[in-house]
Amino acid sequence: MPQHAQNTPACRDCDGFATAAITTGTRHADGTRATLRVNCPTCQGTGRTLPAALARTGR
């Protein structure tokens, strides 16, 4: 019997890509680039959102 995937809605602001790595333009002593990790402010880095009915009730 096939298993059904859970329907988890993706965040409308980041489209499921919740974290981005942004280069600062500088380099570390070993030559690697210095990066910042930035999370989506809407979903706080999860990539998913709660349905509006659940968000209102606090579940």
Backbone as a ProteinNet text record, in pm:
[ID]
protein_1_A
[PRIMARY]
MPQHAQNTPACRDCDGFATAAITTGTRHADGTRATLRVNCPTCQGTGRTLPAALARTGR
[TERTIARY]
84.3	0	90.4	63.9	150.2	132.7	240.4	237.4	217.3	133.9	107.3	195.8	248.7	332.8	244.3	295.3	222	222.1	108.7	96.5	135.6	259.8	306.1	325.9	249.1	259.1	392.5	452.1	578.6	550.1	647.5	637.3	619	526.4	499.5	608.1	684.2	787.4	918.5	958.3	1087.3	1070.2	945.9	914.1	982.1	1006.7	1066.4	1217.9	1281.9	1427.6	1449.9	1448.8	1439.6	1570.1	1684.4	1813	1898.5	1960.6	2049	2187.3	2291.2	2428.5	2472.5	2511.3	2550.5	2697.9	2774.7	2917.6	2935.1	3032.1	3058.3	3163.8	3234.5	3338.3	3477.2	3485.4	3615.2	3650.7	3776.1	3822.8	3886	3877.6	3943	4092.5	4169	4313.8	4347.7	4260.8	4288.9	4242	4183.9	4143.9	3996.7	3921.8	3779.4	3703.9	3590.2	3510.1	3430.1	3416.2	3333.6	3188.8	3100.5	2959.9	2871.2	2753.1	2650.1	2533.1	2475.3	2355	2236.1	2141.1	2024.6	1899.3	1811.9	1686.8	1572.3	1471.4	1349.8	1279.2	1243.8	1179.2	1035.8	971.4	833	823.5	905	895.8	1007.9	1095.5	1208.5	1300.3	1317.2	1412.4	1359.8	1229.6	1176.5	1137.7	1099.5	1057.4	910.8	840.7	699	619.7	492.7	404.8	287.6	226.8	107.2	-14.8	-115.1	-240.7	-295.8	-366.9	-415.1	-501.9	-582.5	-671.2	-590.1	-480.3	-397.2	-316	-273.9	-194.2	-278.1	-406.8	-492.8	-520.7	-531.5	-562.9	-439.3	-321.1	-196.3	-153.9	-200.5	-162.9	-35
-116.1	0	124.5	219.5	337.9	429.4	493.7	590.8	729.6	807.1	941.8	1041.4	1135.7	1239.5	1340.4	1391.1	1491.6	1622.4	1687.5	1812.9	1927.8	1972.9	2085.2	2204.7	2310.7	2425.8	2498.8	2533.5	2608.2	2754.4	2816.9	2959.2	3041.4	3134.3	3212.8	3317	3353.9	3454.8	3397	3281.1	3223.9	3103.6	3058.2	2946.6	2817.6	2801.3	2679.8	2685.7	2786.8	2804	2904.1	2854.8	2940.6	3005.5	2948.9	3003.1	3034.7	3151	3192.1	3222.5	3188.2	3221.3	3339.6	3446.5	3569.2	3594.7	3615.1	3642.3	3789.2	3816.1	3952.6	4021.8	3944.5	4001.6	3988.7	3953.5	3935.6	3787.4	3760.1	3622.3	3596.7	3469.6	3426.9	3407.4	3382.1	3363.6	3242.6	3140.5	3022.7	3037.9	3152.5	3179.7	3156.4	3100.5	3079.5	3210.1	3218.7	3341.3	3347.3	3468.1	3490.2	3504.4	3424.8	3427.1	3450.2	3500.3	3518.1	3427.7	3360.7	3281	3364.1	3382.7	3465.2	3380	3381.8	3306.7	3395	3332.3	3402.4	3454.3	3582.4	3635.7	3585.8	3540.8	3495.4	3358.8	3263.3	3125.9	3093.4	3187.2	3170.8	3055.2	3034.4	2935	2793.8	2771.1	2635.9	2602.7	2701.9	2678.6	2642.6	2633.3	2597.1	2700.2	2707.7	2796	2716.7	2766.3	2704.9	2756.5	2674.1	2725.8	2836.2	2929.2	3046.4	3006.6	2903.2	2862.1	2813.6	2741.7	2695	2808.6	2903.6	3014.5	3100.7	3117.1	3198.8	3132.1	2999.4	2930.2	2902.1	2917.6	2897	2752	2665.1	2523.2	2495.6
0	0	0	-87.1	-94.7	25.9	62	170.4	111.3	174.1	125.6	199.4	125	184.8	257	366.8	442.7	364.5	357.1	284.7	376.8	367.7	448.7	356.9	376.4	288.4	304.5	192.7	193.9	228	286.4	321.2	193.5	194.7	73.4	46.5	148.4	129.4	76.9	129.3	87.2	-5	-26.1	-114.6	-72.1	57.6	110.5	125.2	69.2	83.2	196.3	318.8	436.1	479.1	442.1	485.4	363.7	366.3	257.9	314.1	239.1	276.7	191	256.6	187.1	213.5	106.7	125.4	160.7	248.2	291.6	205.3	124.5	40.6	101.6	228.7	294.1	297.6	330.3	338.1	474.5	517.1	640.1	613.2	717.1	703.5	615.4	613.2	531.5	387	351.7	214.9	185.6	279.4	256.7	274.7	211	219	348.4	401.1	519.9	474.4	533.2	494.9	616.2	589.7	691.6	655.9	755.1	733.1	777	686.7	713.9	697.8	799.1	795.9	750.9	691.5	651	776.7	781.6	901.3	920	813.9	825.4	890.9	844.4	896.7	995.2	1025.3	1117.4	1078	947.5	899.6	886.5	902.2	889	745.7	665.9	528.5	516.1	627.4	627.3	705.6	676.8	751.4	805.4	910	966.7	892	875.1	819.5	910	851.9	926.2	1044.7	1031	1140.6	1260.9	1237.7	1347.8	1409.1	1327.5	1378	1472.5	1442.2	1526.7	1660.9	1662.6	1786.8	1869.2	1810.5	1883.3	1894.3	1806.3	1810.2	1739.6
[MASK]
+++++++++++++++++++++++++++++++++++++++++++++++++++++++++++

